[in-house]
Structures are given as structure tokens and as C-alpha cells.
């Protein structure tokens, strides 16, 4: 069980509570095509398509507009607290 004083909690309930998330392969935000990566909203793990970044995540959970990304670990840790609904994308099994 995650405690309310977990270092990763920094007010995300204001914009992530109760949202529908899509489990998908990482893709760049269509509204910001110059961005080459994103970060997990909780732990700041990096999502990127750049294969030169060895530890970059290639899949995770995104808001339906692909603006915010959440890694698998943080998703599992916070899914009950944030009451997320999930849509599985056919691209990630």
C-alpha cells in the first residue's frame, strides 16, 4: 500500500484522478512534435523512441491525448489511489 507521503506524489491528483489511460507503445505527442521524450508523471523515468537511450521505456500508460505518461511500476503503485480506468491498445499485449 502506498503511503500519502510517498516522494512521487506531488499534486498529480489535480490532473490525473479518475482518468482513462491507454496502455500503449510510446509515441511522441502530436501537439509537440519537437519533443523527443517524455517522463513518467510520478518517478520521472524517461520514455523515448531513441534507441541510443538504453534505459528509456518503450511502453506505458498514457492519457488519451498522449500528453501525460505513467510507467508500469507507478501505474501499479497508484492505480487504486487514482481510480484509473484502462483501455488496452492492440499494440501492447
Jmol script that loads the backbone (N, CA, C; Angstrom):
load data "model"
ATOM      1  N   UNK A   1       0.845  -1.190   0.000  1.00  0.00           N
ATOM      2  CA  UNK A   1       0.000   0.000   0.000  1.00  0.00           C
ATOM      3  C   UNK A   1       0.886   1.248   0.000  1.00  0.00           C
ATOM      4  N   UNK A   2       0.587   2.153  -0.862  1.00  0.00           N
ATOM      5  CA  UNK A   2       1.347   3.394  -0.996  1.00  0.00           C
ATOM      6  C   UNK A   2       0.906   4.370   0.094  1.00  0.00           C
ATOM      7  N   UNK A   3       1.876   4.987   0.710  1.00  0.00           N
ATOM      8  CA  UNK A   3       1.595   5.986   1.742  1.00  0.00           C
ATOM      9  C   UNK A   3       1.387   7.351   1.101  1.00  0.00           C
ATOM     10  N   UNK A   4       0.611   8.200   1.745  1.00  0.00           N
ATOM     11  CA  UNK A   4       0.337   9.541   1.226  1.00  0.00           C
ATOM     12  C   UNK A   4       1.572  10.427   1.182  1.00  0.00           C
ATOM     13  N   UNK A   5       2.645  10.027   1.891  1.00  0.00           N
ATOM     14  CA  UNK A   5       3.865  10.833   1.863  1.00  0.00           C
ATOM     15  C   UNK A   5       4.929  10.262   0.913  1.00  0.00           C
ATOM     16  N   UNK A   6       4.507   9.368   0.011  1.00  0.00           N
ATOM     17  CA  UNK A   6       5.428   8.819  -0.994  1.00  0.00           C
ATOM     18  C   UNK A   6       6.052   9.978  -1.773  1.00  0.00           C
ATOM     19  N   UNK A   7       7.366   9.935  -1.970  1.00  0.00           N
ATOM     20  CA  UNK A   7       8.089  11.032  -2.630  1.00  0.00           C
ATOM     21  C   UNK A   7       7.589  11.325  -4.038  1.00  0.00           C
ATOM     22  N   UNK A   8       6.949  10.339  -4.673  1.00  0.00           N
ATOM     23  CA  UNK A   8       6.474  10.525  -6.049  1.00  0.00           C
ATOM     24  C   UNK A   8       5.181  11.333  -6.135  1.00  0.00           C
ATOM     25  N   UNK A   9       4.469  11.444  -5.036  1.00  0.00           N
ATOM     26  CA  UNK A   9       3.210  12.195  -5.030  1.00  0.00           C
ATOM     27  C   UNK A   9       3.502  13.685  -4.881  1.00  0.00           C
ATOM     28  N   UNK A  10       3.143  14.439  -5.920  1.00  0.00           N
ATOM     29  CA  UNK A  10       3.431  15.865  -5.930  1.00  0.00           C
ATOM     30  C   UNK A  10       2.267  16.670  -6.513  1.00  0.00           C
ATOM     31  N   UNK A  11       1.071  16.289  -6.111  1.00  0.00           N
ATOM     32  CA  UNK A  11      -0.111  17.029  -6.554  1.00  0.00           C
ATOM     33  C   UNK A  11      -0.745  16.508  -7.838  1.00  0.00           C
ATOM     34  N   UNK A  12      -0.358  15.324  -8.290  1.00  0.00           N
ATOM     35  CA  UNK A  12      -0.897  14.787  -9.540  1.00  0.00           C
ATOM     36  C   UNK A  12      -2.402  14.529  -9.481  1.00  0.00           C
ATOM     37  N   UNK A  13      -2.949  14.432  -8.263  1.00  0.00           N
ATOM     38  CA  UNK A  13      -4.398  14.196  -8.162  1.00  0.00           C
ATOM     39  C   UNK A  13      -5.195  15.323  -8.814  1.00  0.00           C
ATOM     40  N   UNK A  14      -4.611  16.495  -8.928  1.00  0.00           N
ATOM     41  CA  UNK A  14      -5.300  17.634  -9.547  1.00  0.00           C
ATOM     42  C   UNK A  14      -5.597  17.397 -11.023  1.00  0.00           C
ATOM     43  N   UNK A  15      -4.778  16.580 -11.686  1.00  0.00           N
ATOM     44  CA  UNK A  15      -4.972  16.390 -13.124  1.00  0.00           C
ATOM     45  C   UNK A  15      -4.986  14.927 -13.579  1.00  0.00           C
ATOM     46  N   UNK A  16      -4.789  13.975 -12.662  1.00  0.00           N
ATOM     47  CA  UNK A  16      -4.776  12.565 -13.057  1.00  0.00           C
ATOM     48  C   UNK A  16      -5.851  11.714 -12.381  1.00  0.00           C
ATOM     49  N   UNK A  17      -6.571  12.251 -11.432  1.00  0.00           N
ATOM     50  CA  UNK A  17      -7.563  11.481 -10.688  1.00  0.00           C
ATOM     51  C   UNK A  17      -8.712  11.042 -11.597  1.00  0.00           C
ATOM     52  N   UNK A  18      -8.992   9.731 -11.588  1.00  0.00           N
ATOM     53  CA  UNK A  18     -10.154   9.185 -12.279  1.00  0.00           C
ATOM     54  C   UNK A  18     -10.097   9.175 -13.792  1.00  0.00           C
ATOM     55  N   UNK A  19      -8.940   9.422 -14.374  1.00  0.00           N
ATOM     56  CA  UNK A  19      -8.842   9.473 -15.830  1.00  0.00           C
ATOM     57  C   UNK A  19      -8.855   8.090 -16.463  1.00  0.00           C
ATOM     58  N   UNK A  20      -9.147   8.062 -17.749  1.00  0.00           N
ATOM     59  CA  UNK A  20      -8.979   6.863 -18.551  1.00  0.00           C
ATOM     60  C   UNK A  20      -7.585   6.921 -19.158  1.00  0.00           C
ATOM     61  N   UNK A  21      -6.838   5.847 -18.978  1.00  0.00           N
ATOM     62  CA  UNK A  21      -5.491   5.747 -19.527  1.00  0.00           C
ATOM     63  C   UNK A  21      -5.471   4.674 -20.607  1.00  0.00           C
ATOM     64  N   UNK A  22      -4.545   4.821 -21.530  1.00  0.00           N
ATOM     65  CA  UNK A  22      -4.373   3.845 -22.605  1.00  0.00           C
ATOM     66  C   UNK A  22      -3.014   3.183 -22.423  1.00  0.00           C
ATOM     67  N   UNK A  23      -3.003   1.867 -22.361  1.00  0.00           N
ATOM     68  CA  UNK A  23      -1.741   1.139 -22.312  1.00  0.00           C
ATOM     69  C   UNK A  23      -1.249   1.020 -23.745  1.00  0.00           C
ATOM     70  N   UNK A  24      -0.080   1.623 -24.025  1.00  0.00           N
ATOM     71  CA  UNK A  24       0.373   1.667 -25.415  1.00  0.00           C
ATOM     72  C   UNK A  24       1.880   1.773 -25.519  1.00  0.00           C
ATOM     73  N   UNK A  25       2.365   1.553 -26.737  1.00  0.00           N
ATOM     74  CA  UNK A  25       3.758   1.821 -27.047  1.00  0.00           C
ATOM     75  C   UNK A  25       3.953   3.319 -27.015  1.00  0.00           C
ATOM     76  N   UNK A  26       5.112   3.745 -26.560  1.00  0.00           N
ATOM     77  CA  UNK A  26       5.386   5.177 -26.507  1.00  0.00           C
ATOM     78  C   UNK A  26       5.345   5.770 -27.909  1.00  0.00           C
ATOM     79  N   UNK A  27       4.808   6.944 -27.999  1.00  0.00           N
ATOM     80  CA  UNK A  27       4.839   7.731 -29.236  1.00  0.00           C
ATOM     81  C   UNK A  27       4.878   9.189 -28.840  1.00  0.00           C
ATOM     82  N   UNK A  28       5.489   9.961 -29.697  1.00  0.00           N
ATOM     83  CA  UNK A  28       5.623  11.380 -29.397  1.00  0.00           C
ATOM     84  C   UNK A  28       4.271  12.067 -29.418  1.00  0.00           C
ATOM     85  N   UNK A  29       4.148  13.084 -28.589  1.00  0.00           N
ATOM     86  CA  UNK A  29       2.919  13.851 -28.520  1.00  0.00           C
ATOM     87  C   UNK A  29       2.699  14.582 -29.839  1.00  0.00           C
ATOM     88  N   UNK A  30       1.546  14.400 -30.476  1.00  0.00           N
ATOM     89  CA  UNK A  30       1.302  15.037 -31.770  1.00  0.00           C
ATOM     90  C   UNK A  30       1.245  16.567 -31.694  1.00  0.00           C
ATOM     91  N   UNK A  31       0.997  17.106 -30.508  1.00  0.00           N
ATOM     92  CA  UNK A  31       0.933  18.558 -30.351  1.00  0.00           C
ATOM     93  C   UNK A  31       2.306  19.172 -30.116  1.00  0.00           C
ATOM     94  N   UNK A  32       3.286  18.328 -29.808  1.00  0.00           N
ATOM     95  CA  UNK A  32       4.647  18.795 -29.554  1.00  0.00           C
ATOM     96  C   UNK A  32       5.635  17.904 -30.306  1.00  0.00           C
ATOM     97  N   UNK A  33       5.630  17.944 -31.643  1.00  0.00           N
ATOM     98  CA  UNK A  33       6.447  17.008 -32.423  1.00  0.00           C
ATOM     99  C   UNK A  33       7.957  17.185 -32.242  1.00  0.00           C
ATOM    100  N   UNK A  34       8.388  18.310 -31.708  1.00  0.00           N
ATOM    101  CA  UNK A  34       9.828  18.500 -31.489  1.00  0.00           C
ATOM    102  C   UNK A  34      10.315  17.801 -30.218  1.00  0.00           C
ATOM    103  N   UNK A  35       9.392  17.380 -29.355  1.00  0.00           N
ATOM    104  CA  UNK A  35       9.799  16.646 -28.153  1.00  0.00           C
ATOM    105  C   UNK A  35      10.314  15.278 -28.570  1.00  0.00           C
ATOM    106  N   UNK A  36      11.437  14.846 -28.016  1.00  0.00           N
ATOM    107  CA  UNK A  36      11.957  13.525 -28.350  1.00  0.00           C
ATOM    108  C   UNK A  36      11.777  12.533 -27.208  1.00  0.00           C
ATOM    109  N   UNK A  37      11.215  12.990 -26.105  1.00  0.00           N
ATOM    110  CA  UNK A  37      10.966  12.086 -24.982  1.00  0.00           C
ATOM    111  C   UNK A  37       9.929  12.696 -24.038  1.00  0.00           C
ATOM    112  N   UNK A  38       9.442  11.855 -23.137  1.00  0.00           N
ATOM    113  CA  UNK A  38       8.544  12.277 -22.065  1.00  0.00           C
ATOM    114  C   UNK A  38       9.022  11.595 -20.792  1.00  0.00           C
ATOM    115  N   UNK A  39       8.441  11.986 -19.670  1.00  0.00           N
ATOM    116  CA  UNK A  39       8.802  11.400 -18.380  1.00  0.00           C
ATOM    117  C   UNK A  39       7.563  10.886 -17.681  1.00  0.00           C
ATOM    118  N   UNK A  40       7.745   9.864 -16.871  1.00  0.00           N
ATOM    119  CA  UNK A  40       6.667   9.370 -16.020  1.00  0.00           C
ATOM    120  C   UNK A  40       6.217  10.507 -15.109  1.00  0.00           C
ATOM    121  N   UNK A  41       4.939  10.657 -14.968  1.00  0.00           N
ATOM    122  CA  UNK A  41       4.371  11.725 -14.150  1.00  0.00           C
ATOM    123  C   UNK A  41       4.702  11.581 -12.666  1.00  0.00           C
ATOM    124  N   UNK A  42       5.206  10.431 -12.269  1.00  0.00           N
ATOM    125  CA  UNK A  42       5.491  10.194 -10.853  1.00  0.00           C
ATOM    126  C   UNK A  42       6.980  10.075 -10.563  1.00  0.00           C
ATOM    127  N   UNK A  43       7.673   9.185 -11.246  1.00  0.00           N
ATOM    128  CA  UNK A  43       9.075   8.907 -10.894  1.00  0.00           C
ATOM    129  C   UNK A  43      10.072   9.520 -11.871  1.00  0.00           C
ATOM    130  N   UNK A  44       9.595  10.109 -12.927  1.00  0.00           N
ATOM    131  CA  UNK A  44      10.419  10.765 -13.949  1.00  0.00           C
ATOM    132  C   UNK A  44      11.231   9.799 -14.802  1.00  0.00           C
ATOM    133  N   UNK A  45      10.876   8.515 -14.809  1.00  0.00           N
ATOM    134  CA  UNK A  45      11.515   7.591 -15.753  1.00  0.00           C
ATOM    135  C   UNK A  45      11.280   8.132 -17.157  1.00  0.00           C
ATOM    136  N   UNK A  46      12.239   7.929 -18.028  1.00  0.00           N
ATOM    137  CA  UNK A  46      12.179   8.507 -19.374  1.00  0.00           C
ATOM    138  C   UNK A  46      11.533   7.543 -20.365  1.00  0.00           C
ATOM    139  N   UNK A  47      10.615   8.070 -21.165  1.00  0.00           N
ATOM    140  CA  UNK A  47      10.028   7.377 -22.313  1.00  0.00           C
ATOM    141  C   UNK A  47      10.655   7.988 -23.552  1.00  0.00           C
ATOM    142  N   UNK A  48      11.109   7.154 -24.479  1.00  0.00           N
ATOM    143  CA  UNK A  48      11.696   7.676 -25.708  1.00  0.00           C
ATOM    144  C   UNK A  48      11.709   6.599 -26.784  1.00  0.00           C
ATOM    145  N   UNK A  49      11.720   7.052 -28.030  1.00  0.00           N
ATOM    146  CA  UNK A  49      11.890   6.159 -29.171  1.00  0.00           C
ATOM    147  C   UNK A  49      13.358   6.050 -29.568  1.00  0.00           C
ATOM    148  N   UNK A  50      14.190   6.887 -29.009  1.00  0.00           N
ATOM    149  CA  UNK A  50      15.608   6.939 -29.338  1.00  0.00           C
ATOM    150  C   UNK A  50      16.302   5.686 -28.803  1.00  0.00           C
ATOM    151  N   UNK A  51      16.737   4.814 -29.680  1.00  0.00           N
ATOM    152  CA  UNK A  51      17.363   3.557 -29.273  1.00  0.00           C
ATOM    153  C   UNK A  51      18.735   3.754 -28.642  1.00  0.00           C
ATOM    154  N   UNK A  52      19.292   4.941 -28.739  1.00  0.00           N
ATOM    155  CA  UNK A  52      20.582   5.208 -28.088  1.00  0.00           C
ATOM    156  C   UNK A  52      20.416   5.389 -26.577  1.00  0.00           C
ATOM    157  N   UNK A  53      19.203   5.591 -26.128  1.00  0.00           N
ATOM    158  CA  UNK A  53      18.933   5.726 -24.697  1.00  0.00           C
ATOM    159  C   UNK A  53      18.555   4.344 -24.182  1.00  0.00           C
ATOM    160  N   UNK A  54      19.525   3.658 -23.606  1.00  0.00           N
ATOM    161  CA  UNK A  54      19.351   2.253 -23.231  1.00  0.00           C
ATOM    162  C   UNK A  54      18.253   2.011 -22.211  1.00  0.00           C
ATOM    163  N   UNK A  55      18.115   2.875 -21.241  1.00  0.00           N
ATOM    164  CA  UNK A  55      17.133   2.629 -20.181  1.00  0.00           C
ATOM    165  C   UNK A  55      15.784   3.295 -20.430  1.00  0.00           C
ATOM    166  N   UNK A  56      15.589   3.851 -21.618  1.00  0.00           N
ATOM    167  CA  UNK A  56      14.314   4.505 -21.919  1.00  0.00           C
ATOM    168  C   UNK A  56      13.200   3.469 -22.033  1.00  0.00           C
ATOM    169  N   UNK A  57      12.056   3.826 -21.509  1.00  0.00           N
ATOM    170  CA  UNK A  57      10.882   2.963 -21.592  1.00  0.00           C
ATOM    171  C   UNK A  57      10.263   3.085 -22.971  1.00  0.00           C
ATOM    172  N   UNK A  58       9.767   1.992 -23.479  1.00  0.00           N
ATOM    173  CA  UNK A  58       9.165   1.961 -24.817  1.00  0.00           C
ATOM    174  C   UNK A  58       7.652   1.807 -24.773  1.00  0.00           C
ATOM    175  N   UNK A  59       7.106   1.537 -23.582  1.00  0.00           N
ATOM    176  CA  UNK A  59       5.652   1.431 -23.444  1.00  0.00           C
ATOM    177  C   UNK A  59       5.270   1.815 -22.023  1.00  0.00           C
ATOM    178  N   UNK A  60       3.992   2.116 -21.859  1.00  0.00           N
ATOM    179  CA  UNK A  60       3.487   2.505 -20.547  1.00  0.00           C
ATOM    180  C   UNK A  60       2.029   2.873 -20.662  1.00  0.00           C
ATOM    181  N   UNK A  61       1.597   3.752 -19.802  1.00  0.00           N
ATOM    182  CA  UNK A  61       0.205   4.198 -19.767  1.00  0.00           C
ATOM    183  C   UNK A  61       0.171   5.682 -20.068  1.00  0.00           C
ATOM    184  N   UNK A  62      -0.699   6.064 -20.988  1.00  0.00           N
ATOM    185  CA  UNK A  62      -0.791   7.459 -21.404  1.00  0.00           C
ATOM    186  C   UNK A  62      -2.216   7.968 -21.240  1.00  0.00           C
ATOM    187  N   UNK A  63      -2.333   9.279 -21.054  1.00  0.00           N
ATOM    188  CA  UNK A  63      -3.659   9.875 -21.127  1.00  0.00           C
ATOM    189  C   UNK A  63      -4.117   9.734 -22.576  1.00  0.00           C
ATOM    190  N   UNK A  64      -5.391   9.840 -22.816  1.00  0.00           N
ATOM    191  CA  UNK A  64      -5.920   9.588 -24.167  1.00  0.00           C
ATOM    192  C   UNK A  64      -5.393  10.559 -25.215  1.00  0.00           C
ATOM    193  N   UNK A  65      -4.849  11.689 -24.773  1.00  0.00           N
ATOM    194  CA  UNK A  65      -4.255  12.640 -25.721  1.00  0.00           C
ATOM    195  C   UNK A  65      -2.736  12.476 -25.838  1.00  0.00           C
ATOM    196  N   UNK A  66      -2.177  11.442 -25.208  1.00  0.00           N
ATOM    197  CA  UNK A  66      -0.736  11.155 -25.208  1.00  0.00           C
ATOM    198  C   UNK A  66       0.102  12.261 -24.579  1.00  0.00           C
ATOM    199  N   UNK A  67      -0.510  13.107 -23.791  1.00  0.00           N
ATOM    200  CA  UNK A  67       0.232  14.220 -23.198  1.00  0.00           C
ATOM    201  C   UNK A  67       0.978  13.810 -21.934  1.00  0.00           C
ATOM    202  N   UNK A  68       0.384  12.941 -21.145  1.00  0.00           N
ATOM    203  CA  UNK A  68       0.997  12.519 -19.882  1.00  0.00           C
ATOM    204  C   UNK A  68       1.224  11.007 -19.918  1.00  0.00           C
ATOM    205  N   UNK A  69       2.390  10.589 -19.391  1.00  0.00           N
ATOM    206  CA  UNK A  69       2.791   9.178 -19.415  1.00  0.00           C
ATOM    207  C   UNK A  69       3.091   8.693 -18.007  1.00  0.00           C
ATOM    208  N   UNK A  70       2.769   7.416 -17.764  1.00  0.00           N
ATOM    209  CA  UNK A  70       2.995   6.792 -16.463  1.00  0.00           C
ATOM    210  C   UNK A  70       3.654   5.438 -16.712  1.00  0.00           C
ATOM    211  N   UNK A  71       4.751   5.176 -16.005  1.00  0.00           N
ATOM    212  CA  UNK A  71       5.455   3.902 -16.179  1.00  0.00           C
ATOM    213  C   UNK A  71       4.650   2.770 -15.533  1.00  0.00           C
ATOM    214  N   UNK A  72       5.003   1.546 -15.882  1.00  0.00           N
ATOM    215  CA  UNK A  72       4.316   0.366 -15.369  1.00  0.00           C
ATOM    216  C   UNK A  72       4.368   0.305 -13.841  1.00  0.00           C
ATOM    217  N   UNK A  73       5.533   0.553 -13.257  1.00  0.00           N
ATOM    218  CA  UNK A  73       5.685   0.478 -11.805  1.00  0.00           C
ATOM    219  C   UNK A  73       4.781   1.474 -11.096  1.00  0.00           C
ATOM    220  N   UNK A  74       4.819   2.726 -11.541  1.00  0.00           N
ATOM    221  CA  UNK A  74       3.983   3.754 -10.903  1.00  0.00           C
ATOM    222  C   UNK A  74       2.507   3.504 -11.156  1.00  0.00           C
ATOM    223  N   UNK A  75       2.181   2.990 -12.331  1.00  0.00           N
ATOM    224  CA  UNK A  75       0.788   2.635 -12.593  1.00  0.00           C
ATOM    225  C   UNK A  75       0.317   1.617 -11.558  1.00  0.00           C
ATOM    226  N   UNK A  76       1.084   0.562 -11.367  1.00  0.00           N
ATOM    227  CA  UNK A  76       0.701  -0.479 -10.405  1.00  0.00           C
ATOM    228  C   UNK A  76       0.609   0.091  -8.991  1.00  0.00           C
ATOM    229  N   UNK A  77       1.530   0.965  -8.646  1.00  0.00           N
ATOM    230  CA  UNK A  77       1.544   1.532  -7.297  1.00  0.00           C
ATOM    231  C   UNK A  77       0.374   2.474  -7.029  1.00  0.00           C
ATOM    232  N   UNK A  78      -0.087   3.194  -8.034  1.00  0.00           N
ATOM    233  CA  UNK A  78      -1.076   4.250  -7.806  1.00  0.00           C
ATOM    234  C   UNK A  78      -2.440   4.008  -8.441  1.00  0.00           C
ATOM    235  N   UNK A  79      -2.641   2.883  -9.119  1.00  0.00           N
ATOM    236  CA  UNK A  79      -3.896   2.686  -9.858  1.00  0.00           C
ATOM    237  C   UNK A  79      -5.128   2.720  -8.958  1.00  0.00           C
ATOM    238  N   UNK A  80      -5.035   2.175  -7.773  1.00  0.00           N
ATOM    239  CA  UNK A  80      -6.195   2.201  -6.877  1.00  0.00           C
ATOM    240  C   UNK A  80      -6.407   3.585  -6.286  1.00  0.00           C
ATOM    241  N   UNK A  81      -5.336   4.224  -5.884  1.00  0.00           N
ATOM    242  CA  UNK A  81      -5.430   5.557  -5.289  1.00  0.00           C
ATOM    243  C   UNK A  81      -6.044   6.566  -6.270  1.00  0.00           C
ATOM    244  N   UNK A  82      -5.662   6.445  -7.547  1.00  0.00           N
ATOM    245  CA  UNK A  82      -6.112   7.410  -8.551  1.00  0.00           C
ATOM    246  C   UNK A  82      -7.348   6.955  -9.320  1.00  0.00           C
ATOM    247  N   UNK A  83      -7.802   5.727  -9.060  1.00  0.00           N
ATOM    248  CA  UNK A  83      -9.047   5.206  -9.659  1.00  0.00           C
ATOM    249  C   UNK A  83      -9.055   5.313 -11.184  1.00  0.00           C
ATOM    250  N   UNK A  84      -7.961   4.876 -11.799  1.00  0.00           N
ATOM    251  CA  UNK A  84      -7.865   4.939 -13.258  1.00  0.00           C
ATOM    252  C   UNK A  84      -8.675   3.846 -13.925  1.00  0.00           C
ATOM    253  N   UNK A  85      -9.188   4.171 -15.087  1.00  0.00           N
ATOM    254  CA  UNK A  85      -9.798   3.189 -15.989  1.00  0.00           C
ATOM    255  C   UNK A  85      -8.758   2.965 -17.084  1.00  0.00           C
ATOM    256  N   UNK A  86      -8.674   1.768 -17.629  1.00  0.00           N
ATOM    257  CA  UNK A  86      -7.650   1.460 -18.617  1.00  0.00           C
ATOM    258  C   UNK A  86      -8.268   0.904 -19.889  1.00  0.00           C
ATOM    259  N   UNK A  87      -7.799   1.425 -21.001  1.00  0.00           N
ATOM    260  CA  UNK A  87      -8.121   0.898 -22.324  1.00  0.00           C
ATOM    261  C   UNK A  87      -6.842   0.233 -22.818  1.00  0.00           C
ATOM    262  N   UNK A  88      -6.919  -1.044 -23.152  1.00  0.00           N
ATOM    263  CA  UNK A  88      -5.752  -1.727 -23.715  1.00  0.00           C
ATOM    264  C   UNK A  88      -5.696  -1.455 -25.204  1.00  0.00           C
ATOM    265  N   UNK A  89      -4.546  -1.045 -25.657  1.00  0.00           N
ATOM    266  CA  UNK A  89      -4.324  -0.829 -27.081  1.00  0.00           C
ATOM    267  C   UNK A  89      -3.916  -2.159 -27.701  1.00  0.00           C
ATOM    268  N   UNK A  90      -4.318  -2.428 -28.929  1.00  0.00           N
ATOM    269  CA  UNK A  90      -3.920  -3.687 -29.564  1.00  0.00           C
ATOM    270  C   UNK A  90      -2.411  -3.765 -29.817  1.00  0.00           C
ATOM    271  N   UNK A  91      -1.706  -2.644 -29.728  1.00  0.00           N
ATOM    272  CA  UNK A  91      -0.272  -2.648 -29.994  1.00  0.00           C
ATOM    273  C   UNK A  91       0.553  -3.193 -28.838  1.00  0.00           C
ATOM    274  N   UNK A  92      -0.032  -3.289 -27.639  1.00  0.00           N
ATOM    275  CA  UNK A  92       0.679  -3.806 -26.470  1.00  0.00           C
ATOM    276  C   UNK A  92      -0.123  -4.967 -25.916  1.00  0.00           C
ATOM    277  N   UNK A  93       0.517  -6.114 -25.848  1.00  0.00           N
ATOM    278  CA  UNK A  93      -0.226  -7.272 -25.328  1.00  0.00           C
ATOM    279  C   UNK A  93       0.196  -7.609 -23.922  1.00  0.00           C
TER     280      UNK A  93
END
end "model"
wireframe off; spacefill off
backbone 0.3
color backbone group
